[in-house]
Amino acid sequence: MENLVKRDILRADQFSPDEIELILKTARGYAGELKRGTESVRMRGKVLSTLFYEPSTRTRLSFETAMHRLGGAVISVAEAKSTSVAKGESLSDTIRTVSGYADVIVLRHPQIGAAEEAARATDVPVINAGDGAGQHPTQSLLDLYTILEEQGRIDGLTIALVGDLRNGRTVHSLADLLANYEVSLRFIAPEALRMPGEIVERLASRGVSVAESADLGAVLPEADVVYMTRIQRERFDDPAEYDRLKDAYVLTRAGLAAAKETVTIMHPLPRVNEIAADVDDLPGAAYFRQSSNGVPVRMALLSLVTPG
């Protein structure tokens, strides 16, 4: 297996198959410990800094929970205006400063490429918790873990990614990660929100079966996994364009009658109205289990990148 010690986690396409397997195996071990109530001391004496310059609930809290579950400590920034960024400090200078306080840094930032900039400024491992409409590699790892837990396999599945594929960093990262497997990907989006062409081309160059459509109903019967995403208001400059597209896809219990009985329904959350509440109690509704999986997966990442 590859060694991830002192490695930055910046993009979903940075991982080798062996590294992915190591992360999933380690996460599965931590999930077992959490279920048994076993106390871990792997990160005792270590400090995690979470720097979140965009809103977050699940990512920030699951990283902080993961560090506490590992026996470590957390120092946190939840908004840029509470830091010296508000005084004009550069991201690089902020990271250099925080490196003196922490053993590992988790960064969310509105600028694509911000995590790479942060990583260049320090020798402390940097984990990308979302860079604008760019990448969200730790989300894609917990998504992959969830698919494996729910379906029992990844190879051979047909996976539909639905919604705002242009701006959705979660689907960008998940598509890149799934390129390591023998899957069929279906990209369902309005014309204005299609998956970026460079990602489609990158997948095709790796031999991944990809089909694009605007019709969720036509794809639903063949999908093993339906990964819904919200239309992201914050990524639109024109409110009228958002209003036109916001209800493009709404998954309902009635609509799922056309799906496989074994379908897994996922969502990175938060949802707005793209999954109706009457779907929540279906056996395949996995999005809250998916969210919970963030803790063992992020425990795995923190423990693997931080020197002992």
Backbone bond lengths (Angstrom), bond angles and torsions (degrees), N, CA, C in turn:
res aa  C-N    CA-C-N  psi(-1)  N-CA   C-N-CA  omega(-1)  CA-C   N-CA-C  phi
1 M - - - 1.458 - - 1.536 110.73 -
2 E 1.323 115.35 149.66 1.455 120.74 176.21 1.527 110.10 -70.69
3 N 1.324 115.65 155.85 1.454 121.96 176.94 1.522 108.31 -103.97
4 L 1.340 117.37 126.85 1.458 121.68 -177.38 1.526 113.20 -101.70
5 V 1.327 117.88 5.81 1.462 120.58 -176.53 1.529 110.30 -59.34
6 K 1.324 115.55 129.93 1.467 125.53 178.71 1.526 112.60 67.73
7 R 1.322 117.62 13.59 1.461 120.84 177.32 1.527 109.86 -83.71
8 D 1.321 117.00 140.74 1.453 122.25 169.97 1.530 108.78 -79.40
9 I 1.328 116.83 144.48 1.465 122.24 175.69 1.524 106.32 -110.43
10 L 1.340 116.89 100.16 1.459 121.77 -169.09 1.523 113.43 -117.02
11 R 1.335 116.99 -36.27 1.463 121.71 -174.88 1.520 109.78 -142.08
12 A 1.318 116.41 151.58 1.461 119.79 179.43 1.523 112.25 -72.22
13 D 1.336 117.55 -24.30 1.459 119.29 -178.29 1.523 112.80 -86.84
14 Q 1.335 117.63 9.90 1.462 120.09 179.85 1.521 112.45 -85.54
15 F 1.337 117.45 -12.60 1.462 120.35 -170.01 1.522 112.06 -91.30
16 S 1.323 115.49 139.94 1.454 121.48 169.27 1.528 108.53 -82.62
17 P 1.338 117.74 161.30 1.467 119.31 176.16 1.530 112.92 -55.28
18 D 1.333 117.53 -37.96 1.460 120.42 179.12 1.533 111.22 -65.55
19 E 1.326 116.55 -38.80 1.468 119.54 178.80 1.518 111.27 -66.83
20 I 1.324 116.95 -40.00 1.465 120.35 177.10 1.524 109.82 -61.02
21 E 1.328 115.82 -45.41 1.469 119.97 -179.83 1.529 111.16 -62.26
22 L 1.328 116.85 -39.56 1.465 120.74 178.08 1.528 110.56 -62.07
23 I 1.316 117.17 -44.95 1.471 120.86 -179.28 1.528 110.60 -63.84
24 L 1.331 116.98 -46.76 1.466 120.26 -179.11 1.525 111.37 -64.43
25 K 1.326 116.95 -40.85 1.463 120.47 178.73 1.518 111.32 -64.43
26 T 1.326 116.25 -42.56 1.463 120.44 179.17 1.519 110.56 -65.71
27 A 1.335 117.22 -41.32 1.465 121.38 177.71 1.518 111.36 -61.90
28 R 1.315 116.29 -39.98 1.469 119.85 179.94 1.533 110.33 -64.40
29 G 1.322 116.08 -36.55 1.456 119.63 176.59 1.511 112.05 -64.91
30 Y 1.332 116.26 -43.15 1.471 119.29 178.66 1.525 111.15 -68.10
31 A 1.332 117.96 -35.18 1.466 120.15 176.70 1.520 110.32 -60.44
32 G 1.332 116.56 -39.43 1.462 120.30 176.82 1.512 112.08 -64.57
33 E 1.346 116.54 -40.57 1.461 120.20 177.72 1.531 111.10 -62.80
34 L 1.330 116.48 -42.83 1.465 120.62 179.98 1.529 110.36 -62.80
35 K 1.308 116.29 -40.95 1.468 120.48 -179.85 1.518 111.06 -64.73
36 R 1.330 116.12 -37.39 1.470 120.38 -179.17 1.526 112.24 -82.72
37 G 1.318 117.12 -11.82 1.465 120.55 -177.74 1.505 112.87 78.23
38 T 1.349 116.86 22.02 1.455 121.07 179.93 1.523 110.04 -73.77
39 E 1.325 116.77 136.04 1.459 121.34 179.38 1.525 109.91 -89.84
40 S 1.334 116.36 128.83 1.462 121.32 179.29 1.526 110.27 -100.77
41 V 1.331 115.47 145.01 1.471 120.38 176.11 1.533 110.13 -122.00
42 R 1.333 116.77 17.52 1.471 120.64 -175.52 1.527 112.16 -55.00
43 M 1.340 117.86 -36.91 1.463 120.59 -175.38 1.526 112.27 -109.39
44 R 1.317 117.26 19.55 1.469 119.99 177.29 1.532 109.61 -59.21
45 G 1.337 115.55 131.29 1.452 120.72 -178.49 1.518 114.16 85.59
46 K 1.349 117.30 -2.32 1.463 122.15 178.77 1.526 109.64 -101.65
47 V 1.340 115.21 153.78 1.464 121.26 -179.13 1.527 109.40 -124.87
48 L 1.321 115.66 130.49 1.457 123.52 172.79 1.518 109.29 -101.93
49 S 1.338 116.36 133.13 1.468 120.94 171.40 1.522 108.55 -108.38
50 T 1.339 117.14 122.82 1.459 121.94 174.91 1.522 108.56 -105.81
51 L 1.328 116.20 117.58 1.466 123.17 -179.26 1.523 108.01 -113.66
52 F 1.329 116.65 106.18 1.461 121.22 -174.75 1.520 109.76 -118.21
53 Y 1.345 114.90 106.10 1.460 121.85 -179.95 1.523 111.83 -99.23
54 E 1.332 116.96 6.36 1.458 124.33 168.40 1.524 107.28 -131.27
55 P 1.352 117.54 156.02 1.465 119.98 -178.40 1.525 112.50 -60.18
56 S 1.320 115.70 147.07 1.465 121.66 177.94 1.516 109.51 -159.98
57 T 1.309 115.98 140.79 1.466 121.57 169.18 1.520 109.16 -114.34
58 R 1.340 116.34 -65.32 1.454 121.74 -172.76 1.524 113.21 -66.91
59 T 1.328 117.28 -45.98 1.469 118.53 -175.36 1.520 110.93 -65.76
60 R 1.334 117.13 -49.42 1.460 119.04 -177.86 1.528 110.94 -64.83
61 L 1.334 116.93 -48.08 1.463 118.49 -176.07 1.520 112.13 -68.51
62 S 1.335 117.70 -34.00 1.471 118.06 179.75 1.524 110.92 -72.16
63 F 1.339 118.12 -35.55 1.465 119.92 174.64 1.527 110.13 -63.99
64 E 1.311 116.87 -44.89 1.465 119.79 -178.48 1.528 110.80 -67.67
65 T 1.334 116.85 -39.94 1.469 120.11 174.67 1.517 110.69 -61.47
66 A 1.336 116.19 -43.27 1.464 120.60 179.66 1.525 111.03 -57.93
67 M 1.340 116.40 -44.58 1.465 119.47 -179.28 1.525 110.92 -65.53
68 H 1.322 116.95 -41.92 1.470 119.41 177.67 1.527 111.18 -63.74
69 R 1.344 116.87 -40.41 1.472 120.57 178.94 1.527 111.33 -63.54
70 L 1.332 116.27 -26.63 1.465 120.86 178.88 1.522 112.48 -86.81
71 G 1.326 116.91 -0.92 1.454 120.89 177.54 1.505 114.39 90.88
72 G 1.356 117.90 7.55 1.452 121.34 -178.41 1.515 112.96 -95.80
73 A 1.333 115.66 -175.68 1.461 122.52 -179.19 1.524 109.33 -117.55
74 V 1.343 115.52 161.41 1.463 121.65 -175.85 1.518 110.04 -131.29
75 I 1.350 116.37 134.83 1.457 121.85 165.18 1.522 106.10 -118.73
76 S 1.336 116.71 137.16 1.458 119.23 -165.99 1.514 112.45 -134.89
77 V 1.337 115.69 142.04 1.462 123.63 168.71 1.522 106.55 -122.12
78 A 1.332 116.68 122.42 1.457 120.61 -174.98 1.522 113.58 -102.11
79 E 1.337 118.41 -10.05 1.456 120.12 177.65 1.528 109.81 -158.39
80 A 1.332 115.95 144.92 1.464 120.91 -174.21 1.523 112.33 -62.60
81 K 1.333 117.25 -32.67 1.463 118.91 -174.45 1.523 113.11 -68.05
82 S 1.334 116.71 -12.79 1.464 119.45 178.27 1.521 112.37 -92.54
83 T 1.347 117.14 5.44 1.460 121.32 -178.19 1.525 109.99 -120.20
84 S 1.330 115.74 178.99 1.463 120.68 178.33 1.521 112.81 -72.07
85 V 1.352 117.32 -5.38 1.457 119.92 170.98 1.523 109.69 -57.45
86 A 1.336 116.04 -36.15 1.465 120.82 178.95 1.525 111.57 -64.67
87 K 1.340 116.48 -18.24 1.463 121.07 178.06 1.527 112.38 -95.78
88 G 1.323 115.76 1.15 1.451 120.23 178.75 1.508 115.15 102.08
89 E 1.326 118.66 7.00 1.465 120.62 179.68 1.527 110.45 -66.47
90 S 1.321 116.55 139.63 1.459 121.34 178.71 1.522 110.56 -73.41
91 L 1.339 115.67 157.98 1.458 120.27 176.76 1.525 110.57 -60.59
92 S 1.331 116.85 -42.14 1.468 120.24 -178.81 1.523 111.43 -60.16
93 D 1.328 116.92 -42.84 1.466 119.64 179.53 1.525 111.14 -67.28
94 T 1.328 116.77 -38.25 1.470 119.88 176.80 1.523 110.14 -60.47
95 I 1.323 116.48 -45.96 1.463 120.78 -177.99 1.524 110.96 -65.24
96 R 1.329 117.31 -42.22 1.465 119.94 177.29 1.521 110.71 -59.08
97 T 1.315 116.73 -39.91 1.463 120.86 179.02 1.518 111.46 -66.11
98 V 1.326 116.16 -49.88 1.466 120.86 -176.98 1.519 110.89 -64.41
99 S 1.332 116.93 -28.85 1.467 120.14 178.61 1.518 112.36 -59.38
100 G 1.320 116.27 -24.29 1.459 119.63 177.74 1.513 113.40 -78.32
101 Y 1.344 116.53 -9.48 1.461 121.08 -177.56 1.523 113.65 -110.17
102 A 1.335 117.58 -19.86 1.463 120.35 -167.28 1.523 111.58 -132.31
103 D 1.334 115.49 157.26 1.461 122.97 177.65 1.521 112.37 -94.78
104 V 1.331 117.04 -18.50 1.461 122.66 178.71 1.521 107.16 -153.93
105 I 1.342 116.66 143.46 1.464 122.17 -176.17 1.525 109.05 -122.70
106 V 1.332 116.20 130.73 1.463 122.40 172.74 1.520 107.54 -111.22
107 L 1.341 116.83 124.33 1.462 121.78 -173.15 1.521 111.06 -123.25
108 R 1.334 116.22 129.17 1.469 121.80 164.04 1.511 107.91 -116.19
109 H 1.339 115.12 133.84 1.467 119.88 -172.96 1.527 108.78 -149.17
110 P 1.328 118.83 145.44 1.472 120.38 -178.31 1.518 114.83 -73.01
111 Q 1.326 117.86 -12.37 1.462 121.24 -175.25 1.525 111.25 -95.18
112 I 1.341 116.51 126.12 1.464 120.21 173.94 1.525 109.26 -59.85
113 G 1.309 116.86 132.19 1.457 121.74 179.80 1.511 114.55 89.73
114 A 1.347 117.76 -0.09 1.462 120.40 -177.87 1.528 111.80 -63.36
115 A 1.324 117.42 -36.17 1.465 119.43 -179.33 1.522 111.47 -65.73
116 E 1.341 116.32 -38.21 1.461 119.68 176.69 1.527 110.70 -63.86
117 E 1.342 116.47 -41.31 1.465 120.12 177.28 1.523 110.52 -61.54
118 A 1.330 116.33 -42.68 1.460 120.30 179.28 1.526 111.03 -62.75
119 A 1.330 116.03 -42.57 1.466 119.97 -178.15 1.525 111.85 -63.38
120 R 1.321 116.73 -33.82 1.464 120.12 178.80 1.526 112.07 -69.54
121 A 1.322 116.71 -19.10 1.467 120.63 -175.44 1.524 113.40 -89.93
122 T 1.342 118.26 -5.17 1.457 119.51 -173.07 1.520 111.51 -152.46
123 D 1.339 115.70 157.56 1.460 121.89 171.30 1.517 111.79 -93.31
124 V 1.340 117.41 -7.46 1.464 121.29 175.85 1.529 108.64 -73.17
125 P 1.333 119.45 137.18 1.467 120.02 179.25 1.523 112.12 -57.84
126 V 1.336 115.56 133.08 1.464 122.99 177.66 1.525 108.42 -112.67
127 I 1.327 116.23 131.41 1.465 122.17 177.73 1.520 108.45 -114.63
128 N 1.328 115.69 124.46 1.456 122.37 179.95 1.523 110.15 -77.74
129 A 1.340 116.62 114.75 1.459 121.89 177.95 1.524 111.28 -100.84
130 G 1.336 116.48 22.29 1.452 122.11 179.29 1.516 110.84 120.50
131 D 1.338 115.72 120.78 1.474 119.86 177.96 1.532 108.18 -122.06
132 G 1.323 116.11 91.56 1.454 121.11 -179.71 1.515 111.57 54.85
133 A 1.333 116.25 -131.06 1.465 121.22 178.34 1.522 111.19 -92.32
134 G 1.336 117.25 20.87 1.454 121.79 -175.70 1.510 114.41 -87.12
135 Q 1.328 116.69 -95.55 1.462 122.51 -172.37 1.531 111.35 -126.84
136 H 1.327 114.82 155.98 1.470 122.11 174.62 1.532 106.87 -147.00
137 P 1.338 116.88 71.11 1.467 119.87 -169.77 1.520 115.06 -63.90
138 T 1.333 118.28 -34.01 1.465 117.74 -178.32 1.523 111.03 -72.59
139 Q 1.329 117.52 -30.01 1.467 120.01 173.94 1.522 110.42 -64.88
140 S 1.331 116.47 -41.80 1.461 118.83 -179.06 1.525 111.35 -66.09
141 L 1.320 117.23 -32.39 1.470 119.65 177.42 1.519 111.63 -69.06
142 L 1.337 117.28 -40.49 1.466 118.16 177.67 1.527 109.79 -71.63
143 D 1.342 117.60 -30.16 1.464 120.21 175.24 1.524 110.45 -65.04
144 L 1.324 116.31 -44.35 1.464 120.64 178.50 1.526 110.48 -61.91
145 Y 1.327 116.03 -44.19 1.467 121.36 177.39 1.530 110.10 -58.60
146 T 1.328 116.59 -41.79 1.466 120.77 -179.45 1.523 111.26 -65.57
147 I 1.325 117.08 -44.33 1.464 119.77 178.47 1.523 110.31 -58.70
148 L 1.319 116.68 -43.35 1.464 120.77 -179.99 1.525 111.12 -64.55
149 E 1.332 116.60 -42.01 1.470 120.24 179.47 1.529 111.72 -67.01
150 E 1.317 116.71 -39.01 1.467 120.76 -175.14 1.525 112.41 -80.72
151 Q 1.335 116.77 -38.85 1.461 120.78 -174.43 1.529 113.04 -101.70
152 G 1.336 116.86 -17.47 1.458 120.66 -179.69 1.512 114.24 80.63
153 R 1.316 116.94 -1.15 1.465 122.24 179.77 1.517 107.89 -164.18
154 I 1.335 114.88 169.22 1.463 121.29 172.82 1.526 109.63 -123.23
155 D 1.328 117.34 -46.64 1.466 120.58 177.69 1.529 110.22 -56.52
156 G 1.321 115.11 136.58 1.454 121.09 176.28 1.516 115.43 90.03
157 L 1.327 117.68 -4.17 1.461 120.58 -177.88 1.529 111.66 -84.63
158 T 1.331 115.09 152.03 1.458 122.64 168.67 1.522 107.46 -105.70
159 I 1.321 116.52 120.96 1.463 122.37 -171.65 1.525 108.87 -121.85
160 A 1.335 115.45 121.96 1.458 121.68 179.68 1.524 109.70 -101.08
161 L 1.331 116.55 123.94 1.460 122.80 174.77 1.527 107.14 -104.46
162 V 1.344 116.11 124.84 1.465 120.01 -164.93 1.532 111.00 -128.56
163 G 1.354 115.97 135.99 1.458 119.53 170.56 1.511 113.05 118.23
164 D 1.334 115.97 -130.23 1.465 121.90 -176.98 1.521 109.18 -86.02
165 L 1.306 115.96 83.13 1.460 120.81 -177.30 1.525 111.76 -83.56
166 R 1.305 117.72 -19.50 1.469 120.41 177.44 1.521 110.99 -69.07
167 N 1.317 117.04 -46.27 1.461 121.96 -174.01 1.521 113.98 -100.68
168 G 1.316 117.65 -6.26 1.463 120.58 -170.73 1.517 112.96 -82.81
169 R 1.341 116.81 101.80 1.464 119.98 -179.62 1.528 111.03 -64.67
170 T 1.337 118.23 -27.31 1.463 119.70 179.20 1.519 111.20 -65.53
171 V 1.335 117.34 -42.74 1.465 119.51 -179.30 1.524 111.47 -75.92
172 H 1.335 117.96 -30.62 1.467 119.66 174.40 1.529 109.63 -59.08
173 S 1.321 115.60 -48.62 1.466 120.46 -177.16 1.520 111.75 -69.18
174 L 1.335 117.17 -42.00 1.458 119.66 -178.68 1.524 110.86 -64.30
175 A 1.321 117.76 -41.03 1.463 120.39 178.18 1.522 110.55 -59.93
176 D 1.325 117.16 -44.01 1.458 120.55 178.87 1.527 111.58 -62.17
177 L 1.325 116.53 -41.22 1.459 120.25 -178.58 1.530 110.96 -68.56
178 L 1.339 116.71 -38.67 1.464 120.82 -178.69 1.525 112.44 -69.61
179 A 1.339 116.73 -15.03 1.465 119.85 177.24 1.518 112.25 -64.29
180 N 1.324 117.35 -13.12 1.470 121.74 176.98 1.527 112.36 -82.10
181 Y 1.325 117.45 -0.91 1.469 121.45 -174.83 1.530 110.20 -127.22
182 E 1.320 114.54 166.07 1.466 120.88 177.28 1.525 108.52 -90.17
183 V 1.322 115.95 83.73 1.458 122.32 -177.86 1.517 109.89 -125.57
184 S 1.337 115.30 162.31 1.455 122.01 170.96 1.519 107.50 -110.43
185 L 1.329 116.99 123.45 1.454 121.64 -177.73 1.515 110.10 -104.99
186 R 1.331 115.49 135.16 1.456 122.59 176.82 1.525 108.07 -120.63
187 F 1.318 116.65 118.30 1.461 122.26 -178.22 1.532 108.85 -101.25
188 I 1.328 115.88 114.22 1.464 121.91 -175.72 1.524 108.64 -113.84
189 A 1.338 116.14 113.64 1.460 120.37 -176.68 1.514 110.00 -160.09
190 P 1.350 117.46 153.75 1.469 119.62 168.53 1.524 109.26 -61.85
191 E 1.325 116.14 156.52 1.464 120.96 -178.17 1.519 111.71 -51.47
192 A 1.346 117.16 -40.65 1.468 121.06 -175.99 1.520 112.96 -72.23
193 L 1.346 117.61 -12.83 1.464 120.99 -174.89 1.528 112.22 -123.49
194 R 1.331 116.23 26.07 1.462 120.51 -179.33 1.525 111.67 -63.35
195 M 1.322 115.61 156.79 1.460 121.53 174.53 1.530 109.00 -57.87
196 P 1.348 117.98 135.50 1.468 119.97 179.01 1.525 112.11 -53.26
197 G 1.328 114.85 138.59 1.453 120.43 -175.60 1.514 114.03 -58.41
198 E 1.338 116.69 -34.84 1.469 118.67 -178.23 1.527 111.86 -65.85
199 I 1.348 116.63 -30.52 1.463 119.68 177.55 1.518 110.11 -73.17
200 V 1.332 117.50 -43.37 1.465 121.18 177.65 1.527 110.05 -59.58
201 E 1.328 116.74 -43.80 1.465 120.93 179.30 1.524 111.79 -64.99
202 R 1.326 116.14 -39.89 1.465 120.28 179.70 1.530 110.39 -63.61
203 L 1.317 116.91 -41.24 1.460 120.86 178.39 1.526 111.18 -65.78
204 A 1.326 115.84 -43.65 1.461 119.72 179.94 1.526 111.03 -61.92
205 S 1.334 117.00 -37.07 1.469 120.88 -179.91 1.522 111.62 -66.27
206 R 1.331 115.88 -21.23 1.465 120.51 178.63 1.532 111.94 -97.28
207 G 1.334 116.03 6.17 1.454 120.33 175.43 1.507 115.14 81.45
208 V 1.340 118.13 17.70 1.460 121.49 -180.00 1.526 109.78 -80.52
209 S 1.324 116.70 135.17 1.461 121.79 176.41 1.525 109.19 -74.65
210 V 1.346 117.04 116.50 1.460 122.55 -177.19 1.524 109.24 -129.55
211 A 1.332 116.15 135.44 1.462 121.61 172.41 1.514 108.20 -136.36
212 E 1.331 116.68 138.91 1.454 121.94 -179.58 1.527 110.09 -111.92
213 S 1.340 116.19 144.60 1.452 121.75 -179.19 1.517 109.22 -158.08
214 A 1.318 116.13 161.73 1.467 121.16 172.05 1.522 110.62 -104.21
215 D 1.337 117.78 -0.84 1.469 123.03 -171.19 1.524 111.05 -108.33
216 L 1.321 116.94 98.05 1.463 120.70 178.72 1.520 111.52 -64.50
217 G 1.324 116.97 -40.37 1.457 120.48 -178.06 1.515 113.56 -58.22
218 A 1.328 116.82 -34.09 1.458 120.34 -178.99 1.526 112.21 -72.91
219 V 1.327 116.26 -26.73 1.461 121.37 -176.15 1.522 111.91 -93.44
220 L 1.324 116.79 -27.37 1.463 121.79 -172.79 1.531 114.05 -52.09
221 P 1.337 120.82 -42.70 1.466 119.65 -176.67 1.524 114.65 -63.08
222 E 1.340 118.11 -24.64 1.463 119.74 -176.73 1.525 113.23 -96.94
223 A 1.320 118.02 -7.88 1.467 121.22 -172.10 1.524 111.78 -81.78
224 D 1.333 115.42 134.04 1.468 121.35 170.63 1.520 110.56 -87.40
225 V 1.331 116.01 -30.88 1.462 122.80 178.79 1.524 107.74 -132.17
226 V 1.329 116.21 131.19 1.465 121.78 173.10 1.521 107.06 -115.74
227 Y 1.333 115.65 113.89 1.459 122.63 -176.43 1.520 107.69 -106.04
228 M 1.331 115.94 99.85 1.455 121.73 -178.25 1.533 110.30 -85.09
229 T 1.330 116.56 147.79 1.465 121.25 172.78 1.525 108.37 -135.57
230 R 1.328 115.50 155.25 1.463 119.72 178.01 1.524 110.31 -82.55
231 I 1.320 115.79 153.91 1.451 120.92 169.24 1.527 106.00 -77.12
232 Q 1.330 116.71 120.53 1.462 121.23 -166.48 1.535 111.68 -88.63
233 R 1.314 115.46 102.26 1.463 121.12 -178.67 1.529 111.66 -53.21
234 E 1.347 116.38 -39.27 1.463 120.44 -173.53 1.529 113.14 -69.95
235 R 1.332 118.32 -11.07 1.464 121.36 179.66 1.534 112.22 -95.75
236 F 1.343 117.51 0.94 1.457 121.09 -177.03 1.526 110.30 -103.26
237 D 1.332 116.67 131.44 1.461 121.14 172.25 1.525 111.22 -82.32
238 D 1.336 116.34 -27.48 1.461 122.21 -176.82 1.528 109.82 -107.80
239 P 1.341 119.29 108.34 1.473 121.40 179.71 1.523 113.10 -57.62
240 A 1.324 117.72 -33.24 1.460 120.73 -179.80 1.535 110.84 -65.87
241 E 1.334 116.87 -35.91 1.462 120.57 177.64 1.527 110.50 -67.02
242 Y 1.321 116.17 -40.04 1.472 119.20 175.38 1.521 110.78 -61.39
243 D 1.315 117.44 -47.26 1.466 121.14 -179.27 1.530 111.49 -60.14
244 R 1.318 116.36 -34.05 1.468 120.24 179.94 1.527 112.03 -69.10
245 L 1.330 116.26 -32.19 1.463 120.37 -172.04 1.524 114.72 -105.03
246 K 1.336 118.35 -12.76 1.465 120.50 -167.47 1.526 114.32 -61.99
247 D 1.329 117.53 -27.23 1.465 119.90 -179.44 1.524 112.07 -107.88
248 A 1.318 115.76 29.01 1.466 119.50 -176.32 1.522 112.16 -59.83
249 Y 1.334 117.06 -38.07 1.465 121.27 -178.96 1.519 109.66 -136.78
250 V 1.324 115.98 123.43 1.460 121.97 175.78 1.526 107.28 -130.34
251 L 1.310 116.46 114.87 1.464 121.88 -177.73 1.522 108.73 -88.29
252 T 1.340 116.68 121.81 1.463 121.95 -179.16 1.523 110.52 -119.86
253 R 1.311 115.35 165.23 1.463 120.59 177.48 1.526 110.51 -60.71
254 A 1.333 115.82 -42.22 1.468 119.95 179.25 1.524 110.80 -63.84
255 G 1.315 117.10 -42.22 1.450 120.51 179.90 1.516 112.96 -63.91
256 L 1.326 116.57 -30.43 1.457 121.14 -178.71 1.529 112.71 -75.92
257 A 1.320 117.08 -2.97 1.469 119.66 175.32 1.522 110.75 -61.40
258 A 1.314 116.83 -25.08 1.463 120.77 179.69 1.522 112.36 -83.90
259 A 1.323 118.44 -8.67 1.458 122.07 -176.39 1.522 111.60 -86.50
260 K 1.326 115.59 166.62 1.465 120.86 174.56 1.526 109.92 -64.05
261 E 1.318 117.15 148.08 1.473 120.81 176.75 1.518 110.80 -62.41
262 T 1.321 116.73 -27.29 1.466 121.80 -176.60 1.530 112.90 -94.82
263 V 1.329 118.17 10.85 1.459 120.45 -176.20 1.522 110.93 -63.24
264 T 1.321 115.92 142.73 1.458 122.97 173.90 1.525 108.50 -106.29
265 I 1.335 115.86 128.20 1.464 121.32 -178.68 1.517 107.81 -108.29
266 M 1.339 115.95 124.15 1.449 121.35 -176.55 1.520 110.37 -125.32
267 H 1.317 115.08 161.53 1.466 122.08 177.94 1.528 106.39 -163.74
268 P 1.344 118.89 133.38 1.464 119.31 -179.90 1.527 113.12 -73.38
269 L 1.331 116.50 -13.41 1.463 123.16 179.91 1.536 110.54 62.49
270 P 1.322 119.56 149.86 1.455 125.74 5.53 1.531 112.13 -77.02
271 R 1.312 116.04 149.79 1.456 119.61 172.05 1.525 108.41 -94.72
272 V 1.302 115.05 156.35 1.459 120.57 173.64 1.523 107.13 -108.98
273 N 1.343 117.15 -78.62 1.466 118.98 174.51 1.522 111.87 -137.99
274 E 1.349 117.82 15.67 1.460 120.45 -175.29 1.529 113.52 -78.32
275 I 1.335 117.86 -12.98 1.469 121.61 168.49 1.523 106.78 -128.60
276 A 1.316 117.01 118.96 1.459 121.20 -179.47 1.528 110.56 -68.11
277 A 1.313 116.23 150.65 1.468 121.05 -178.22 1.522 112.14 -62.30
278 D 1.337 117.91 -24.82 1.473 119.44 -178.81 1.525 112.51 -72.94
279 V 1.337 117.25 -4.19 1.464 121.02 175.44 1.532 111.19 -85.95
280 D 1.327 116.99 -20.98 1.464 121.41 -167.60 1.518 114.57 -58.19
281 D 1.336 118.07 -33.04 1.465 119.28 -175.78 1.525 113.37 -95.37
282 L 1.319 117.19 9.47 1.460 119.82 173.76 1.527 109.74 -73.44
283 P 1.337 118.04 146.14 1.472 120.29 -178.20 1.525 113.35 -57.19
284 G 1.330 117.28 -33.29 1.454 120.19 -176.98 1.513 114.88 -85.14
285 A 1.334 117.52 -2.72 1.469 120.27 179.52 1.524 108.65 -74.91
286 A 1.317 116.27 100.31 1.473 121.29 -168.84 1.512 113.55 -106.40
287 Y 1.347 119.19 3.29 1.467 120.07 -167.29 1.518 114.03 -67.26
288 F 1.338 118.67 -30.37 1.465 117.92 176.42 1.531 110.89 -80.93
289 R 1.317 117.98 -31.36 1.466 120.19 170.63 1.530 109.37 -65.32
290 Q 1.311 116.50 -40.25 1.467 122.50 175.90 1.528 110.97 -56.12
291 S 1.322 115.99 -46.79 1.467 120.20 179.21 1.519 111.16 -61.32
292 S 1.326 117.43 -42.90 1.469 121.41 179.23 1.522 111.94 -63.49
293 N 1.320 116.69 -31.82 1.463 120.71 179.82 1.529 112.33 -64.96
294 G 1.324 116.72 -14.37 1.455 119.43 176.95 1.515 113.27 -60.64
295 V 1.336 117.32 -29.53 1.463 119.42 -177.53 1.533 111.71 -69.01
296 P 1.347 120.69 -56.70 1.474 117.99 -179.79 1.528 113.36 -64.10
297 V 1.334 117.36 -34.39 1.468 118.74 179.90 1.521 110.14 -67.06
298 R 1.316 117.21 -41.29 1.466 119.54 179.84 1.528 111.50 -75.93
299 M 1.318 117.94 -27.17 1.459 120.23 169.10 1.530 109.98 -60.13
300 A 1.327 115.31 -44.01 1.457 120.12 179.57 1.526 111.15 -60.67
301 L 1.341 116.32 -47.49 1.462 119.77 -178.04 1.518 112.04 -63.67
302 L 1.334 117.19 -45.46 1.467 120.32 -179.65 1.522 110.91 -60.93
303 S 1.314 116.32 -43.85 1.469 119.89 -176.80 1.531 111.49 -71.00
304 L 1.333 116.96 -31.67 1.461 119.76 -177.06 1.523 113.68 -78.34
305 V 1.346 117.39 -31.90 1.469 118.87 -176.42 1.519 113.26 -91.81
306 T 1.331 117.58 -17.95 1.460 120.64 -175.13 1.517 110.74 -90.31
307 P 1.335 118.99 125.63 1.470 119.96 177.72 1.515 111.54 -58.86
308 G 1.338 116.16 146.71 1.450 120.62 -178.22 1.517 113.42 -71.07
